[in-house]
Amino acid sequence: GHAVATFDYASISLLGQGVPKNPRLALELFETAADPGQVTNGAYNAALMYVRGIEDTPRDYFKAVKWLRWAAERSHPQAACELGVMYANGKGVDLNETEALKWFNRAAQLGESQGMTNMGIYYALGKGGVKQSDDQAFKWFSKAALKGNTIVNSTNQTHTHTERERWCFVS
């Protein structure tokens, strides 16, 4: 129960809901909530703060990867997808498309629509050690669409993605 309460307090501290807004405390509490292994969202939120520099948090891709990996290894679908993005873009880790594909696949298997979209992209382009396959790309894009994720059109524009999904999208 303490990890959940810590996560909840971190969330309201970040937003300033009912308590003074304190992003530094929120980051510390997200990391604390993750440590016991009970709250993967704490690790995920800490990672996002490090990746995006939320509320003046210093960007630190190495710490972000640490927390994304921690959460992804405990079946957090968005963390798995975003860890794949870190590998795809070489942020906090060496650029490694095979490792990116591994994490996109993990995210997709956990039901993350952006992981499915990224799998489709990798098959469409033959990246990450997979053979280019329009059939496999279509399969993954179709799965993503069924989950409500809109596919990139021919002009590389996205539609109806949330902010998190835009960030998670492979560049």
Contacts in CASP RR format, 6 or more apart in sequence:
PFRMAT RR
TARGET T0000
AUTHOR 0000-0000-0000
METHOD contacts of the structure
MODEL  1
GHAVATFDYASISLLGQGVPKNPRLALELFETAADPGQVTNGAYNAALMY
VRGIEDTPRDYFKAVKWLRWAAERSHPQAACELGVMYANGKGVDLNETEA
LKWFNRAAQLGESQGMTNMGIYYALGKGGVKQSDDQAFKWFSKAALKGNT
IVNSTNQTHTHTERERWCFVS
1 38 0 8 1.000
2 36 0 8 1.000
3 33 0 8 1.000
3 34 0 8 1.000
3 35 0 8 1.000
3 36 0 8 1.000
3 37 0 8 1.000
3 38 0 8 1.000
3 39 0 8 1.000
4 33 0 8 1.000
4 38 0 8 1.000
4 39 0 8 1.000
6 29 0 8 1.000
6 32 0 8 1.000
6 33 0 8 1.000
6 39 0 8 1.000
7 29 0 8 1.000
7 30 0 8 1.000
7 33 0 8 1.000
7 39 0 8 1.000
7 41 0 8 1.000
7 42 0 8 1.000
7 45 0 8 1.000
9 19 0 8 1.000
9 29 0 8 1.000
10 25 0 8 1.000
10 26 0 8 1.000
10 27 0 8 1.000
10 28 0 8 1.000
10 29 0 8 1.000
10 30 0 8 1.000
10 32 0 8 1.000
10 33 0 8 1.000
10 42 0 8 1.000
10 45 0 8 1.000
11 17 0 8 1.000
11 26 0 8 1.000
11 45 0 8 1.000
12 18 0 8 1.000
12 19 0 8 1.000
13 19 0 8 1.000
13 20 0 8 1.000
13 21 0 8 1.000
13 22 0 8 1.000
13 23 0 8 1.000
13 25 0 8 1.000
13 26 0 8 1.000
13 29 0 8 1.000
14 21 0 8 1.000
14 22 0 8 1.000
14 23 0 8 1.000
14 26 0 8 1.000
14 45 0 8 1.000
14 54 0 8 1.000
14 55 0 8 1.000
15 21 0 8 1.000
16 22 0 8 1.000
23 49 0 8 1.000
23 54 0 8 1.000
23 55 0 8 1.000
23 56 0 8 1.000
23 57 0 8 1.000
24 57 0 8 1.000
26 49 0 8 1.000
26 55 0 8 1.000
27 46 0 8 1.000
27 49 0 8 1.000
27 57 0 8 1.000
30 42 0 8 1.000
30 43 0 8 1.000
30 45 0 8 1.000
30 46 0 8 1.000
30 49 0 8 1.000
31 42 0 8 1.000
31 43 0 8 1.000
31 46 0 8 1.000
31 67 0 8 1.000
33 39 0 8 1.000
33 41 0 8 1.000
33 42 0 8 1.000
34 40 0 8 1.000
34 42 0 8 1.000
34 43 0 8 1.000
34 46 0 8 1.000
34 67 0 8 1.000
34 70 0 8 1.000
34 71 0 8 1.000
37 74 0 8 1.000
40 70 0 8 1.000
40 71 0 8 1.000
40 74 0 8 1.000
40 75 0 8 1.000
40 76 0 8 1.000
40 79 0 8 1.000
41 71 0 8 1.000
41 76 0 8 1.000
42 67 0 8 1.000
42 71 0 8 1.000
43 67 0 8 1.000
43 68 0 8 1.000
43 70 0 8 1.000
43 71 0 8 1.000
43 76 0 8 1.000
43 79 0 8 1.000
44 67 0 8 1.000
44 68 0 8 1.000
44 71 0 8 1.000
44 76 0 8 1.000
44 78 0 8 1.000
44 79 0 8 1.000
44 82 0 8 1.000
46 63 0 8 1.000
46 67 0 8 1.000
47 63 0 8 1.000
47 64 0 8 1.000
47 65 0 8 1.000
47 66 0 8 1.000
47 67 0 8 1.000
47 68 0 8 1.000
47 71 0 8 1.000
47 79 0 8 1.000
47 82 0 8 1.000
48 54 0 8 1.000
48 64 0 8 1.000
48 82 0 8 1.000
49 55 0 8 1.000
49 57 0 8 1.000
50 57 0 8 1.000
50 58 0 8 1.000
50 59 0 8 1.000
50 60 0 8 1.000
50 61 0 8 1.000
50 63 0 8 1.000
50 64 0 8 1.000
50 67 0 8 1.000
51 59 0 8 1.000
51 61 0 8 1.000
51 64 0 8 1.000
51 82 0 8 1.000
51 86 0 8 1.000
51 91 0 8 1.000
51 167 0 8 1.000
52 59 0 8 1.000
52 167 0 8 1.000
53 59 0 8 1.000
61 86 0 8 1.000
61 91 0 8 1.000
61 92 0 8 1.000
61 93 0 8 1.000
62 92 0 8 1.000
64 86 0 8 1.000
64 91 0 8 1.000
64 92 0 8 1.000
65 83 0 8 1.000
65 86 0 8 1.000
65 91 0 8 1.000
65 92 0 8 1.000
65 93 0 8 1.000
67 79 0 8 1.000
68 79 0 8 1.000
68 82 0 8 1.000
68 83 0 8 1.000
68 86 0 8 1.000
69 79 0 8 1.000
69 83 0 8 1.000
70 79 0 8 1.000
71 79 0 8 1.000
71 80 0 8 1.000
72 79 0 8 1.000
72 80 0 8 1.000
72 83 0 8 1.000
72 103 0 8 1.000
72 106 0 8 1.000
72 107 0 8 1.000
75 110 0 8 1.000
76 110 0 8 1.000
77 107 0 8 1.000
77 110 0 8 1.000
77 111 0 8 1.000
77 112 0 8 1.000
77 115 0 8 1.000
78 107 0 8 1.000
78 112 0 8 1.000
78 114 0 8 1.000
78 164 0 8 1.000
78 168 0 8 1.000
80 103 0 8 1.000
80 104 0 8 1.000
80 106 0 8 1.000
80 107 0 8 1.000
80 110 0 8 1.000
80 112 0 8 1.000
80 115 0 8 1.000
81 103 0 8 1.000
81 104 0 8 1.000
81 107 0 8 1.000
81 112 0 8 1.000
81 114 0 8 1.000
81 115 0 8 1.000
81 118 0 8 1.000
81 168 0 8 1.000
82 167 0 8 1.000
82 168 0 8 1.000
83 103 0 8 1.000
84 99 0 8 1.000
84 100 0 8 1.000
84 102 0 8 1.000
84 103 0 8 1.000
84 104 0 8 1.000
84 107 0 8 1.000
84 118 0 8 1.000
85 91 0 8 1.000
85 100 0 8 1.000
85 118 0 8 1.000
85 167 0 8 1.000
85 168 0 8 1.000
85 169 0 8 1.000
85 170 0 8 1.000
86 92 0 8 1.000
86 93 0 8 1.000
87 93 0 8 1.000
87 95 0 8 1.000
87 96 0 8 1.000
87 97 0 8 1.000
87 99 0 8 1.000
87 100 0 8 1.000
87 103 0 8 1.000
88 95 0 8 1.000
88 97 0 8 1.000
88 100 0 8 1.000
88 118 0 8 1.000
88 170 0 8 1.000
88 171 0 8 1.000
89 95 0 8 1.000
89 170 0 8 1.000
89 171 0 8 1.000
90 96 0 8 1.000
93 99 0 8 1.000
97 122 0 8 1.000
97 127 0 8 1.000
97 128 0 8 1.000
97 129 0 8 1.000
98 128 0 8 1.000
98 129 0 8 1.000
100 118 0 8 1.000
100 122 0 8 1.000
100 128 0 8 1.000
100 170 0 8 1.000
101 119 0 8 1.000
101 122 0 8 1.000
101 127 0 8 1.000
101 128 0 8 1.000
101 129 0 8 1.000
101 130 0 8 1.000
104 115 0 8 1.000
104 118 0 8 1.000
104 119 0 8 1.000
104 122 0 8 1.000
104 170 0 8 1.000
105 115 0 8 1.000
105 119 0 8 1.000
107 114 0 8 1.000
107 115 0 8 1.000
107 116 0 8 1.000
107 118 0 8 1.000
108 115 0 8 1.000
108 116 0 8 1.000
108 118 0 8 1.000
108 119 0 8 1.000
108 140 0 8 1.000
108 143 0 8 1.000
111 147 0 8 1.000
113 143 0 8 1.000
113 144 0 8 1.000
113 147 0 8 1.000
113 148 0 8 1.000
113 149 0 8 1.000
113 165 0 8 1.000
114 144 0 8 1.000
114 149 0 8 1.000
114 161 0 8 1.000
114 165 0 8 1.000
114 168 0 8 1.000
114 169 0 8 1.000
115 144 0 8 1.000
115 168 0 8 1.000
116 140 0 8 1.000
116 141 0 8 1.000
116 143 0 8 1.000
116 144 0 8 1.000
116 147 0 8 1.000
116 149 0 8 1.000
117 140 0 8 1.000
117 141 0 8 1.000
117 144 0 8 1.000
117 149 0 8 1.000
117 151 0 8 1.000
117 152 0 8 1.000
117 169 0 8 1.000
118 168 0 8 1.000
118 169 0 8 1.000
118 170 0 8 1.000
119 140 0 8 1.000
120 136 0 8 1.000
120 137 0 8 1.000
120 139 0 8 1.000
120 140 0 8 1.000
120 141 0 8 1.000
120 144 0 8 1.000
121 127 0 8 1.000
121 137 0 8 1.000
121 152 0 8 1.000
121 170 0 8 1.000
122 128 0 8 1.000
122 130 0 8 1.000
122 170 0 8 1.000
123 130 0 8 1.000
123 132 0 8 1.000
123 133 0 8 1.000
123 134 0 8 1.000
123 136 0 8 1.000
123 137 0 8 1.000
123 139 0 8 1.000
123 140 0 8 1.000
124 132 0 8 1.000
124 134 0 8 1.000
124 137 0 8 1.000
125 132 0 8 1.000
126 132 0 8 1.000
126 133 0 8 1.000
130 136 0 8 1.000
141 151 0 8 1.000
144 151 0 8 1.000
145 151 0 8 1.000
148 160 0 8 1.000
149 160 0 8 1.000
149 161 0 8 1.000
149 165 0 8 1.000
150 158 0 8 1.000
150 159 0 8 1.000
150 160 0 8 1.000
150 161 0 8 1.000
152 158 0 8 1.000
153 159 0 8 1.000
158 166 0 8 1.000
158 169 0 8 1.000
161 169 0 8 1.000
END
